[in-house]
Amino acid sequence: MLGVVLILPSAPAAKGGCPSRDVRAMLAEAGQGFNGRVIELRETYITVLAESAYKDSIAFDETVRVYGRSLPGVLQGRIGIVVRRAGDRWTAGRCDVVAGWRMANALAGMQPCPKPGVRIAKTRIDGRVARVTLTLSGDVTTLRLDSGQTVRRRHFAQPGTQSITERFTYTRAGTFRARIRAEGGFGPGCGTARRRYASAEKTIVIR
């Protein structure tokens, strides 16, 4: 028997209209859920290779087919999904889908959406380009990157601890204050729609 990078604009924005419920309460109510990697997408079902599950009726490395119309996901992307048994099928709706990292945290007995964090680990200047290495921790879904000259945003479908390098390009010499703001800890699976933030700053000298 057959048992989303969800790469979308960002994990909390993935499913407009869904309540921001704590995935732990969702699991307790439904009785089963798991996280894994999407290996097949169809209009009426998705197939996922399970990594961890709420109960042992779904095993590690099991191929699980979940029925539901237009369930969000991307091939080879991670996903967390709360499922219910209907006869011999696992079923779910769009609002049962959360970021795979959040589901994995909940299944490990941790907070699904820990407070976001950001730290500037290293800065390297090459002419008028600054390469800034950031260490992200907790539930970071968006970064606001202010170089002191331009502002842009970067979105993450899957939060979690990681190290990334951002490139800031300057049009002139000078001293600039780079400001990084991490946003997250809210949305599907978190139990709150209230954004949480963390920030870091660094003086950049371009000669």
C-alpha positions, -999 to +999 in steps of 0.1 A: +000+000+000+012+035-007+016+044+029+071+225+000+123+254-005+075+240-002+090+264-027+065+292-026+069+329-019+073+321+018+060+295+042+035+317+060+022+332+027+017+298+011-020+293+018-040+325+021-071+322+043-058+293+064-058+299+102-024+301+120-029+270+141-002+253+162+007+221+143+010+202+176-027+208+182-035+199+146-017+166+150-035+158+183-068+165+166-062+145+134-042+117+149-015+115+123+009+137+103+044+135+089+071+154+071+090+143+040+099+150+004+074+153-024+080+128-051+048+131-071+022+159-077-013+153-091-045+174-091-062+150-067-032+137-046+004+140-038+030+113-030+056+119-003+086+100+009+081+101+047+110+112+070+093+113+104+057+108+116+034+114+145+025+078+149+041+046+137+013+038+112+035+057+088+071+045+088+104+062+079+112+061+042+076+049+035+060+062+003+027+078+013+000+089-011-022+117+003-055+125-014-068+161-016-074+186-044-046+210-053-025+203-023+005+227-023+040+213-029+069+212-053+086+181-066+116+172-044+106+200-020+101+192+017+066+193+032+048+188+065+012+175+063-015+166+088-035+136+075-067+117+083-078+082+075-108+078+051-113+041+044-080+029+029-067+064+021-048+092+038-065+125+031-057+162+037-068+197+028-047+227+018-048+241+054-033+208+067+000+217+049+029+234+068+066+239+062+084+206+066+109+221+090+081+232+113+065+197+112+099+181+119+103+203+150+069+194+163+075+157+158+108+160+177+090+175+207+103+211+200+086+244+193+076+243+157+084+280+151+112+291+174+121+328+175+140+339+144+177+349+148+203+365+125+240+371+131+267+386+108+294+360+109+319+375+083+323+404+059+346+406+029+352+437+009+362+434-028+363+468-045+327+482-043+312+448-034+307+436+002+301+399+007+283+395+040+280+360+055+249+356+077+241+328+102+203+323+105+186+304+133+151+297+143+121+303+121+133+328+095+110+331+065+121+366+052+152+388+053+151+425+048+186+434+035+195+471+038+230+477+025+229+514+035+223+523-001+196+498-014+170+477+002+157+443-009+140+412+005+148+375+004+122+348+011+127+313+023+102+284+018+118+264+045+131+281+077+159+266+098+195+272+108+217+279+079+246+300+067+242+322+036+263+349+019+246+381+006+263+404-020+259+442-014+271+463-044+278+500-038+279+528-065+304+550-046+330+550-019+319+558+016+309+545+050+276+526+051+255+510+079+242+477+067+211+465+085+197+430+084+163+421+097+150+386+100+113+379+101+094+347+109+078+326+136+043+330+124+018+315+100+007+279+093+018+256+120+030+283+144-003+291+162+001+328+157-002+353+129+020+378+147+054+383+131+086+381+152+119+398+143+156+398+149+182+422+136+220+427+131+240+457+119+275+462+104+295+492+093+307+487+057+336+509+045+340+511+007+373+528-004 
